[in-house]
């Protein structure tokens, strides 16, 4: 483990933690432009988090210790996930500690804690949100795993860094299977990050809400951590997508500081494009009824399985 | 040496059981002395099994039993895995049981103690047996003692019914196992396993023996469609017994299948694996969706056991496929995933069953709809159960994830399977495993959330008390086992490698150099380091906690729940267990037989009832049961109640026999 590797690892974590709310700000800004509203500042999510940290935390009378620990656990797992995903450089020290399946497990841990915390106070909205979140989760998780399996079968490794490396290592080849899995991944990303058409991040007080319903009882620093974790989750999913489908620009192993000079702007560019794309999708689509979400995700699952079969049939 | 020690320990269990009869009504004597002693024996057995992995197989002939049929016993690496499982699990369960059994509940404690320890010793004998005769003696001891344990509250008719169903299924299974041994002995009626290993079977007889064994052991393990007794018997039994039945007894069936397939038959045909795989995947899926819609907490866990048995048989099926096609390294990976899941499921399911036992004792409720908020009243039970919940939901860095990870890995690198059709099917199997794992998370959030979180759904729950000290120690031991199995996969796999070598002639080997990094496939292809995982996560969380409290403040106020400003919140507004299962019922509607009683608009006392039942029970078992009783009715014509008629029947029989002989 080289000193540079360690430094790059710490840099990656700090960059992810700082950049995640900015990505959210950028998506909101793009969406406002597309909808012909005047856009909030790019820093708005940051301001919101800062404001929340200054406030006094109010806990429900019957909130247990689980309720207070959950924000730290959820935030911690998201930061750990950010450390594992190769967003700037491949083969950082932590990347061997977890391959992509372990990464999916890590994201599931965050989800389970979020749902348990939502059930802790015992309000109608909290339990409803928890139930729906777990429903989305059990539909999205296998779809995500299938997407990863296809990439793993193409590159003969389940390590995310290894997948990215094997994709960058060869000439630009279009995999027909990747076309299916990319669409499946996009559907999973939308569902898992509580975006339209599955959930609406901009609304409260609506019977269809999922993610926001789970956070209703949180306030101040706990809420700030939860929202920060949600921003990190979006950032992480985007970076998983980049590693699986467009890994170009990632600093290769042993590239040294020069590699980062290319990979950081490349990451920034990809995030800008992805954020704008997300805003576009959210602007042009309408929210689904909750029970249509299962069909939406079943489509993702089937597309991923199709991708797998295409890979096995064509060997590509 | 180790084998004799194991025999002494099993005999010690028997002796403890019999000692229970000395003062059968004394809770102090049985609970405070005998059960902790039994736990000690279990611990010694675990240690003994742990040290015998590396040793060559040991054999011994005990001249007990019938004159010409001595007990042949053998301790090898496969028995060691399951003896370790038995020892570790029974340690925790016996400690818990020491504090659990109370006065005035059905069977007197001394008798329970006898049945309980005979049950343990019977399972031990099954694992050590080296001939069909002693195997069946152990198997029946296990079945009968557990039957009596299941019906320990025999005054309730539904418990007697559950016990009867269990008894019938156990014996249908035992019959198939016996027949399987009959095929395996190959005509010379040598019933020792040694001679069975030497018998050459034709492909047909080998298949016959395998499928008889699969049905027989599958009935004990609860493989769908032979699972119907499990959701009835597990809730009926006292919780420590449910824990043992689900945690250990189901695994003895897995042991039996492994023993017959890889040891006695020796060279399995690959297509057997395909059938085992299909049954396993179906059981896993069927079990988990039914677990999600249950409203009784122990029934929920029983269905979840069916799911886990399905996962175990999926791994077993993969092992057979790979072994049958001569792919040793992959077969070893799949076998180790299977064995690892057996160990994991034993500790985590026992932990959860004991948790429900503590809840049942504190509240008298098994119905999820009448629980809630117990984390405030029973913090020890709640937090220790949470470990089991996270483990069984397959979340890293706990143990459930390790076996899930290994299983998915063995599905993944199957490019080189020489049958293209299998090659296409296997990844779809991986998809089903992934779906079941995700659904298990759903089930466990429901289980923990409805019992321990939220507001208490009944006023009586305010008096719930936490578990006693011995119960906490038992729970703690199993939670510790969950964590240890999760953090030290490399060391555990080092042990299981011996078993894999013995059965398949191939090992996984540890290809990475670090002690904390699990890398079972060629270097770089896949790796997982739970320890690093935990340490880094803990570091990040501590750093966050420190930073937040230093940079800002730690002020907290308590207030009423906000709930979007709705002021009159009460416990009936939470999701019920039915409500939590509703999305599953909606999405997988075709699998459930649902009966709904909906209120009409002008109903003055509206009721809403939903009963979800098993289509397999309705479609297969009820007609079959009806058929059996109709046939029995036909024979009842003979039953006249007059001695003259019976004498006539005997006379006619004699005449017929004489005519046949002469």
Interface residues (C-beta under 8 A of the other chain):
Chain A: X53 X54 X56 X57 X58 X59 X60 X61 X62 X63 X64 X66 X72 X73 X75 X76 X77 X79 X80 X83 X94 X96 X97 X98 X99 X101 X102 X105 X106 X108 X109 X111 X112 X115 X116 X119 X120 X121 X122 X123 X124 X125 X126 X127 X128 X130 X131 X132 X134 X135 X137 X138 X139 X141 X142 X145 X146 X149 X152 X153 X156 X157 X158 X159 X162 X204 X205 X216 X217 X221 X225 X291 X294 X301 X304 X305 X308 X309 X312 X313
Chain B: X372 X373 X375 X376 X386 X390 X393 X394 X395 X396 X401 X404 X405 X408 X409 X412 X413 X415 X423 X424 X427 X428 X430 X431 X434 X435 X437 X438 X439 X441 X442 X444 X445 X446 X448 X449 X450 X453 X454 X455 X517 X524 X525 X526 X527 X528 X529 X532 X533 X536 X537 X538 X540 X541 X544 X545 X548 X551 X552 X553 X555 X556 X557 X558 X559 X560 X561 X562 X563 X564 X566 X569 X571 X573 X574 X575 X579 X580 X582 X583 X584 X586 X587
